[in-house]
Amino acid sequence: MNRQNNQNWERKLQELEAEIYTQTPESVKPLWNDESDSQEIRQNTVGRVLSWFESLHPKAKVATIAIAAVGILFILQTIVKLVTALIGLAIFGTVLYLVYKFLIVPQSYK
C-alpha cells in the first residue's frame, strides 16, 4: 500500500511539474510590470486611505491630522539635524585639512 501511495504522489508531482513548465510567460502576470500598474496601485492605496479617513468621526479626524503633523515635523527635524551634522562634519574636516596642510606639512621640510 505504501509503495502504491508513493507512486501516486510521484505521478501527481510529475503532472504538476509538466503543468508548470507548459505555462507560457504571458499567462503569468508580474506584480510590477510597468509604471501604469504601480500608478494604479498607488491610486488604490491613496483611495483606501482617503475613504478610511472620511469614515472617521470628526474628533478622530482632528486627532489623525495632529498625529500626522507631529510625525511629519519629527521627520523634518531629523532631516535638518542630519544635514546640520553633515555640514559641521564638512567644516571640521576642512579645518583639519588646512591645519595639516599649513602647520604640519611645512614643518616637516625644515
C-alpha positions, 0 to 999 in steps of 0.5 A: 500500500505504501509503495502504491501511495508513493507512486501516486504522489510521484505521478501527481508531482510529475503532472504538476511539474509538466503543468508548470513548465507548459505555462507560457510567460504571458499567462503569468502576470508580474506584480510590477510590470510597468509604471501604469500598474504601480500608478494604479496601485498607488491610486488604490492605496491613496483611495483606501486611505482617503475613504478610511479617513472620511469614515472617521468621526470628526474628533478622530479626524482632528486627532489623525491630522495632529498625529500626522503633523507631529510625525511629519515635523519629527521627520523634518527635524531629523532631516535638518539635524542630519544635514546640520551634522553633515555640514559641521562634519564638512567644516571640521574636516576642512579645518583639519585639512588646512591645519595639516596642510599649513602647520604640519606639512611645512614643518616637516621640510625644515 
